[in-house]
Amino acid sequence: MMVSYRIAMTLLAVFALHLGRASAEDVRWRDAASFEIEGRGWAKTAGPYDRLPDSARSKVNSTAWNLSKETSGVCIRFATDAAVVSVRWSVTSGSLAMPHMPATGVSGVDLYARSADGSWRFVGNGRPHKQDGNLDKFEFPGGGQPGRECLLYLPAYNGTKSLEIGVPASAHLEVPKPRPEALRKPIVVYGTSIVQGGCASRPGMVWTAILGRMLDRPVINLGFSGSGSMEPPIGEPLAEIDAAAYVIDCIWNMSEDPNVYKDHVSKLVHTIRKTRPDAPIIFVGQSLMRPAAHPTKSTIGQEAAVLSLQKEGVKGLFAVPGKDLIGDDGEGTVDGVHLTDVGMLRQARALLPVVKEAVSGLVE
């Protein structure tokens, strides 16, 4: 009798184990590209998450073109009533981290959800362990909620080869309601490695992503590490985007020669103005960790070029000093140049009122 009881209990345990596994694996997966892809300036690109179209290849250097395959700033906007969301992703490079930037930022994914007060709240980070087949699960505090709006940020310094979102089979997973019309035009940010995300600990902590959540507006990240040098042809693809504003943050990749700024700033502005006569253009100064070093020669050269255009009668130009972008306590950078999460947050907060003022005429 005892033997039969033990056998029955063993069989019951095995059945329960298999049932639990089946329940845990009962996830309905969908390709993330079937939802709304934000942070992308062109609908037609070689890959669904590429940051530049093929037409721009001849207008940027080869490094910038290769970096455009990395998915900084690109995010998936979706809605679900699920209490748990799973994410499965693969990246294009096996180099998951850098010496000064963790894998969670280089190759990870970040999930945010809109809270009851309308703000965006961090839910969790998907940590990469390998190039292919990463899997992570996110549980919402308080359980499921009908129509919960979510943002899933893609890796900042790696390409996204594949990305799937999964929910329990009984849950809804769908394209969210469109953003309010007055908040659909994106902010386009063009610049260096600091724009791309060096060295945020998570994709959602890149300052362009933070600014986007603060404004509750799409932001297109066109930061290219070591290659945001404001070459004159870059104005052509930038002008193809119907932007609420352009933010140019290129100084770290440019010469200190004031003549370079006079040439590049003028050509960039006039190229954009041919197609976008009214879009604000904001030039960001150089931010050093030591306040006494400001303003730098590069910031002075850029501000002089902007002032010259303003004297010519060009409207809608803004120059932001670098001094107050990342604070004066030295905590804003990893290495004196690239930003920590603290620096990222400070830069986003510093630029927020400037961008708000610039686009105020576009928001009802």
Buried (B, 14 or more C-beta within 10 A) or exposed (E): EEEEEEEEEEEEEEEEEEEEEEEEEEBBEBEBBBBBBBBBBBEEBEBBBBBBBEEBBEBBBEEBBEBBBBBBBBBBBBBBBBBBBBBBBBBBBEEBBBEEBBBBBBBBBBBBBBEEEEEBBEBBBBBBEEBEEBEBBBEBEEEBBEEBBBBBBBBBBBBBBBBBBBBBEEBBBEEBEEBEEEBEBBBBBBBBBBBBBBBBBBBBBBBBBBBBBBBEBBBBBBBBBBBBBBBBBBBBBBBBBEBBBBBBBBBBBBBBEBEBBBBBBBBBBBBBBEBBEEBBBBBBBBBBBEBEEBBBBBBBBBBBBBEBBBEEEBEBBBBBBBBBBBBEEEEBBBEEBBBBBBBBBBBBBBBBEBBEEBBEEBEE
